[in-house]
Amino acid sequence: MSTGDPYDPRDPRDPDDPRVTPPLLDFVLANAQIRAVGAMGSRQVRDNGYTLERRTVPDYNLIFLRQGRVTWVLGDELVPLAAGDLLVVPPGLPHHASPVSRHVVIGSLHVEATLAGGQDVFDLLRPPRVRRVRPGTRLAGHLRSAVAEWDRDARLTRLTLPAWAQLVTLELLVHDAELGLLRPRPVDPVVAWVLDELTQRIGRRTTLDDLAGRFGFSGQHLNRVFGRVLGVTPLQYLTRLRLDRAAAMLTDRQLTIRAVAREVGYDDPYYFSRAFRARFGRSPSEYRRHLDPVSQSG
């Protein structure tokens, strides 16, 4: 493989490349719209080797090699896969596969993942094409369970496929982030910087001009970049962040709703209540009353 390929898991990444920041990853995990494409999920068992004819797909094809060995060809690159490897084939890339071992078990899932503005999540975070999924990880457990699910009645599988697409895709991003494999697109480091800054400003009054002056950009430029990448403006993101933090704080019944509002930057509890209802469909007091009893006791 070429060492410059951002999807190459064996690529010694440039340590100066910006890694995905926790705020950016948290935003993607909370807001990604993930769907399974069609009924495109399968488990394939071969005792005479696995062969795939040359093809392209319009979505991301997640291929998990459960047992055996296969050589995948992406474009003109050879990608040897062994048991435990997870391959992400991007849309539009010609690929095919040829057998190495006779006995092979493969799980396949086709997904799309976007943000509200239409941003492709995989293109934004740039996970590697291949990674070894260590046994015992959550991702390994999800993949094993999904592959087993595809052995069931096809009608039931179609019903459960959207849930598996969501679980596997989100856990894949968490897995790769924990291993330091995700890199946001080089053209978007400003998004990561501003997200980190906004995380520090949850309890402080902040305007778009404050942010623009902090980073040397115009407010219009920040809004445009955020809208293109995340589908929201910086201040819309900050509002979501504050309200999500408030929802988490409401589990602590020692805190009054007024105290929660102040902690997340709202001096006016009535304005806070209106914003909270717009986000969650309930006022803070109603939200607290409907909390899961297990959460209340924790």
MOTAHU-V844233 format. One line per field, one symbol per residue. ss: DSSP state (h for helix, s for strand, l for the rest). A space follows every 50 residues. Layout:
# MOTAHU-V844233
ss->???
This chain:
# MOTAHU-V844233
ss->llllllllllllllllllsllhhhhhhhhhhlssssssssssssssllll lssssllllsssssssslssssssllssssssllssssslllllsssssl lllssssssssssslllllshhhhhllllssslllllhhhhhhhhhhhhl lllhhhhhhhhhhhhhhhhhhhhhhhhhllllsllhhhhhhhhhhhhhhh lllllllhhhhhhhhlllhhhhhhhhhhhllllhhhhhhhhhhhhhhhhl llllllhhhhhhhlllllhhhhhhhhhhhhlllhhhhhhlllhhhhhl
